[in-house]
C-alpha cells in the first residue's frame, strides 16, 4: 500500500517532497495527496471492528497507531477509537499511558506536534493517580468513558483480591498468599508502588478501593453532565449502535451515538460492567 501511494503522489516540487513514507512521516494530513489513502485505511479499520474477535481488534489497533505515527495531529480523530481497543485487549497500562500523553504533554502550550523528534507517548504512568493530574476539561466523550471503565476494572480487581484473601484466610502461608495476591493484579495495578507494598505486606487494600470508587463516581457524574444520553445507551444501546450521524454537537444524541460505536464493545466484554452502569442509571 505504501508503494502504491508513492507511485500516485506528485514528484518533488516547491510545495511537496516526494516519497511521503520516507520524507513526511508525522505530517500526512498536510499533504493533500495522502488523504485518500488515510481515509481508505480508516474505512479498513471500521470494517475490521465489525469482526468480533481478538485478532481483528489487534489488527485494527495496529493500523490506528501506525496512522497516528504518520499523522501526529490526528485530523481524522483516530485517537477516539484507541482507548477501547486497548481495554478490549486487556492492555490497561498501555491505555492509561496513551490517555496520559494526550491529556498532559499534548496539551502543553510549548508542545510542537510537527516535531517528530519529540516523544508521542508516556510509559508506565500511574493509573491510580488523581484525576486532576489529567487536563480533561475538554476531553472527548470516548476518552472519558474508557477512563471510567479502566478505573472500574482496577477497582474490581482489588475487590476480587480482597475476597480471595478472606476466602483463603489462614489456609495457606502468608508468603504464598501474598504471592497469589500480587499475581491477581494487572500490570497497571502493579505499577502503583503504595498498592504493591500493601499487597506484599499482607495489608488490606480498602483505601485503594475507596480512592478508585471516588474517581469512578466523579467520572460517571462529569460524563453525565457532558452528555446525558450516554449512560442509558450503554445499558440499552438499541439502534444507536448502528447510527452514523454525519456531524454532532457536544451533549447531543449524535455525539453519544458516535462515542457508543467506539466504546460499547469494551463495556459489553467486561464482566459486570454494564450491570454496574445499570445500577447507577437506575439509582
Buried (B, 14 or more C-beta within 10 A) or exposed (E): EEEEBEEEBEEEEEEBBBEBBEEBEBBBBBBEBBBEBBEEBBEBBEEBBEEEEEEBBBBBBEBBBEBBEBBBEBEBEBBBBBBBBBBBBBBBBBBBBBBBBBBBBBBEEEEEBEEEEEEBBBEEBBBBBEEEEBBBEEBBBBBBBBBBBBBBBBBBBBBEBBEEBEEEEEEEEEEEBBEBBBEBBBEBBBBBEEBBEBBEEEEBBEEBBEBBBEBBEBBBEBBBEBBEBBBBBBBEBEEBEEBEEEEBEEBBBBBBBBBBBBBBBBBBBBEEBBEBBBEBBEE
